């Protein structure tokens, strides 16, 4: 799941080297923390948060396929 978020984020940003995803495991859930370059933050969040919502939906569906729960946090 972490690799999926890294790949998706790299497709959205200009500074691909600044994409970082930390995975924190808790019981049956995972918290994925996405960090990108400050200039690319708007690209990842999108207009009105639409891109961020889409990313969170993809992460949630990928986790459900594995019988888990996952949350994506976008850090600034």
C-alpha positions as CSV (number, residue, x, y, z in Angstrom):
1,X,0.0,0.0,0.0
2,X,2.9,2.3,0.8
3,X,4.3,1.8,-2.7
4,X,1.0,2.6,-4.2
5,X,0.8,6.0,-2.5
6,X,4.4,6.8,-3.4
7,X,3.7,6.0,-7.1
8,X,0.5,8.0,-7.2
9,X,2.0,11.0,-5.5
10,X,5.0,10.9,-7.8
11,X,2.7,11.1,-10.8
12,X,1.2,14.4,-9.4
13,X,4.3,16.3,-8.3
14,X,7.2,18.0,-10.0
15,X,9.8,17.2,-7.3
16,X,9.5,13.4,-7.3
17,X,12.5,13.0,-4.9
18,X,10.7,14.8,-2.1
19,X,7.9,12.3,-1.9
20,X,8.0,10.4,1.3
21,X,5.5,8.0,2.9
22,X,5.8,6.8,6.4
23,X,3.6,3.9,7.5
24,X,2.5,3.6,11.1
25,X,0.9,0.3,12.1
26,X,-1.8,0.2,14.7
27,X,-3.7,-3.0,15.5
28,X,-5.7,-3.7,12.4
29,X,-5.2,-0.3,10.8
30,X,-2.4,1.6,9.1
31,X,-1.8,5.4,9.1
32,X,0.1,6.5,6.0
33,X,1.7,9.9,6.3
34,X,2.5,11.6,2.9
35,X,5.1,14.4,2.7
36,X,5.9,16.3,-0.5
37,X,7.8,19.5,-1.3
38,X,6.0,22.7,-0.2
39,X,5.6,23.8,-3.8
40,X,3.8,20.5,-4.7
41,X,1.4,20.5,-1.8
42,X,-1.3,22.2,-3.8
43,X,-1.0,19.6,-6.5
44,X,-1.5,16.7,-4.1
45,X,-4.5,18.4,-2.3
46,X,-6.1,19.6,-5.5
47,X,-8.8,22.1,-6.1
48,X,-11.2,21.9,-3.2
49,X,-9.4,18.8,-1.9
50,X,-10.7,16.6,-4.7
51,X,-7.3,15.0,-5.4
52,X,-6.7,14.3,-1.7
53,X,-10.1,12.8,-1.4
54,X,-9.4,10.6,-4.4
55,X,-6.1,9.4,-3.0
56,X,-7.8,8.6,0.3
57,X,-10.4,6.6,-1.5
58,X,-7.8,4.5,-3.4
59,X,-5.9,3.9,-0.1
60,X,-9.1,2.8,1.7
61,X,-10.1,0.4,-1.1
62,X,-6.6,-1.1,-1.3
63,X,-6.7,-1.7,2.4
64,X,-10.1,-3.2,2.4
65,X,-9.0,-5.8,-0.2
66,X,-6.4,-6.9,2.4
67,X,-9.0,-6.9,5.2
68,X,-7.4,-3.9,6.9
69,X,-8.2,-0.3,7.4
70,X,-5.9,2.5,6.3
71,X,-5.9,6.3,6.6
72,X,-3.9,8.7,4.5
73,X,-2.6,11.9,6.1
74,X,-1.1,14.6,4.0
75,X,1.5,16.5,6.0
76,X,2.7,20.0,5.2
